[in-house]
Amino acid sequence: MLTLLRICLAPFLVATILDGHYGLSFGLFVAAGLTDALDGTLARMLKQRTMLGQYLDPVADKLLLSTLFLVLTHQGLIPARVTVLVFGRDVGILVVAAILYAAAGRREFSPSIFGKANTLVQVSAVAAVLLHQVTAARWIVDLRLVALDGTMVLTVASGLHYAWLASRRVNPQAASANPNR
């Protein structure tokens, strides 16, 4: 239910950004983040992890972040190169995952530490961009710049890492025969 709530928040977030209500946008974004944290915590504590939840949670995250990157770029608040990198990486991962599934029937494509760090920095970037529209405090300006730069670096690093992992999955015998590869 919390994941579905997060998905339902996306259009309201878009509307508030397009209408220039950045304080409300920031609040809705924080609420979406809290539902994400609460959802995962409750699922683990109550031992109610489901296959649907395992698929839906990352979809909700990607839907929310991708939509916000697009809208914030449209508003001129995030440089287009950052959004192009974010989308390019995500499309690349989807294509590779689809190929792995079609070729080898592999379904699991667990997030790497780089992917998790990338998501964290993307969330920080969106939050800082929204908050920067509310206040021009120096630390917010600095956080925005660091988070956007970090997004670009970690997007490339995690994309390369996923590509490396995928290449090892396609030919696991070669990867185990030559550990330095």
N, C-alpha and C positions, 0 to 999 in steps of 0.2 A: 504493500500500500504506500509506503514512504517513497519507494522508487517511482511509482506511478505519479505520486504528488510532485516529485521533482520534474518529471517529464511534463506535467501539466503547468508547471511554473514557467517553462520556457517561453510560451507566447506572451505571457504577462511581462516578463523581463524584456522581451523585444519591444513591446508596446511602450513601456516606461522609458526605455532608452530612446526610442524614436521620438517620443514626446518631450524629451529633455528633462525628465524627472530622475536625475541621477542619484539623489539621496534614496528615493524609493527603490531604484534599480539595485543599488548597493545592498539595501536591506533584504530585498528578495533573493539576491545572490547569496547572501549570508544564510538566509533561511534554507535555500537549496543545499548549501554545504552542510548545514546542520542535519538536514534530513538524510543526507548521504552518510554522514558519520553515525547517526543514530541507527539507521537501517542496518549497517554492517555490525555495529556493536550488539544490537538486539538479536540479530540472526545468530551470532556466535554465542551470546549468553544463553539464549533460549533454545539453542540447538535446532534452529528452524531454517537451516540453509537448504535452499531448493535449487534444482537445475534451472528453473525459470529465473530465479533471482540472480544466479551466477551469470546468466546471459544478459538479463535486463539491466543490471546495475552498470556495467561498462557502457552499454548502449545509451543509457540515460546520461551518463557522464559525458560521452562524446557528443550526443545531441545538444546538450546544454552548452558545452564549451565551444563546439564548432559554430553553433548558431550565434553565440556571443562574439566570437572572433569576427564572423562575417558582418554582423550589425555594427560592431565598434569600428571596423574598417570602413564600412559604408559611411559612418558618421565622421570619419577622419580622425579617430582617436587611437587607432592602432595602425602602424604602417602596413601597407599591403604585402610587403615582402615577408613579414612575420606570419600573416594569415596564409599566404601561399605555401610557406614551409610547413606549417601545421597541417594544412589540407593535403599537401603532397605526401607527407609521411603517412598520414592516416589512410589515404587511398592506396599507397604502396603496400602497407601492411594488410589491408583488405584483399588486395589482388594476390599477394603471396599466400595468405591464409586460404583463399579460394582455390588456388592452384594446389596447395598441399592437400586440401580436402579432396579435390577431384582426383589427384594423382595417387595419393596414399591413404585416403580416408581418415586423415588425421584431423581431429576436431579440437584438441587442446592447443591453445596458443597463449600460454600464461604470460602475464605482464612481467617484464624484467625490472630490475632495480632502476635501470635508466628510464624505462617507460613510466614507472611510478614517480620518479623524480621529475620527469617531464610534465606529468599531470599536475604535480604539486606546484611547479613553477608557472604553468599555464593558469592555474587557479589564482595564484598570487598576482600574475600579470593582469588578469581581468579585474580582480578586486582593486588593485592599485589604480588601474585606468579609471574605473568607476569612481573610486574615492577621490582621485585627482580632480574630477569634475565638481566635487563637493567642496574640497579645500585644496589650496595650493601650498599647504605646509611643506617645508623643504624636504622632510623625511619621506613624504608621499611622492614627491617629484623624483627623489633618488630611488625609492623602491620601484616606482614605475619603470624607470630606465633599466635598473638591474634586472627586474623580472622579465622585461621584454627581451633584453640581451640574453638572459638565461634561457628563455623560451627558444630562441633561435639556436643556441649552442646545444641544448639538450634535445631539441627536436631532431637535429642532424645526428647527434650521438646515439640517441635511442633508435632512430631509423636504421643507422648502420649496424647497431647491435642486433636488431631484429633480423636484418638481412643476413648477418653472420650466423645467427641461430637457425634461420631457415635453411641456409646452405648445409649446415650440419645435419639437419633433419632429412634433407633430400637424399644425402649419401652418408648414412651413419657408419657404414663399414670403413669408408675412407677416413672419416673423422676419428674413429677409434684406432685405426691402423697407423695414423700419423698424428700423434697428439700435439705436435708443434704447428700443425696447420691451422 
